[in-house]
Amino acid sequence: MNSEDQRFFDDCRSLFLTDGWKHFQNEINVALQSLNLGAINSSEEFWKAKGKFETLLQVAGWENAVLAAEQQSEDSE
C-alpha cells in the first residue's frame, strides 16, 4: 500500500472513532427509518424518495466500505 492510501485509511479510522461520526451515523439511521413509502403520492415523490434512500444507504455504509477496502489492500500485499 502506498503512503497516500495508508494516510487515507489512517485518517478514516481516526474519523470513525470520533463521537461526531457516531452521532452522524445515528442521524443517518434515523433518516433511513423515517422514510415512509406509504406517504408517497406520485411518481415524482417516489423517485425523490428512492434517490434519498440510496444516498443515505451509501453514506451509512461508507465506513464498512472503507474498512473492507483497507482489508483488501492489506490482503493483496
N, C-alpha and C positions, 0 to 999 in steps of 0.2 A: 504494500500500500504506500502510495507516495505521501509526502508530508502534508500536502494540501488536503487530501482526503482524510488523513489522520486528524488534522486540525478540525475539519468539518465534523467528524464523528465525535471528537472530544467536546467541541462546543455544543453539539446537540445533546450529548449525555449530560453535560452541565445544566443545560436548559431544562431537561426533563426532570431533574432533581429539585427544581425550584417550586415554591408554593404557588407562585404566579402561574406556572404551567399547569399545575394540578387544578387550580381554580378555573383556568381557561378550559381545560378538558371537561370539568364539571358543567360549565356553561354550554359547551358544545353538546354534551349528552342531554341536557335539559332541552335544548333547542331541537334535537332529534326526536325526543319523546313528545314534544309539543306539536309536532306536525300532525294535523288532523285531516285525513283523507275524506272523512265524512263531510267536511265543511267546504269541499271543492265543488263549485257550481258551474264551472265552464272549462273548456279545454285549455284556454289561456291560463287559468289558475292552476290547472293540473301541471302544465309544462313548467310554470314558475316553481311550483312545489317540488317537482321532480328535480329541477336544477339545484334548488336549495338543499334538498335531501342528499344529492350526490356530492355537492360541495362539502356539506357537513360531515358526511362519511369519510371523504378524503382527508379532511383536517383531523377528524377523530382517529384515523388510522395512521397518521403521519409518523408518530413515534414508533409504532411497530414496524412500519416500512423502513425507517432509518436504521433501527436496530437490526432488522433482518439483512439489510444491505451491508451493514458493518460486519455482521457474522459471515455473510457470503464472501466478502472481501478478504476476511481473515482466513477463511477455509481454503480460498483459492491460492493462498501464498505457499 
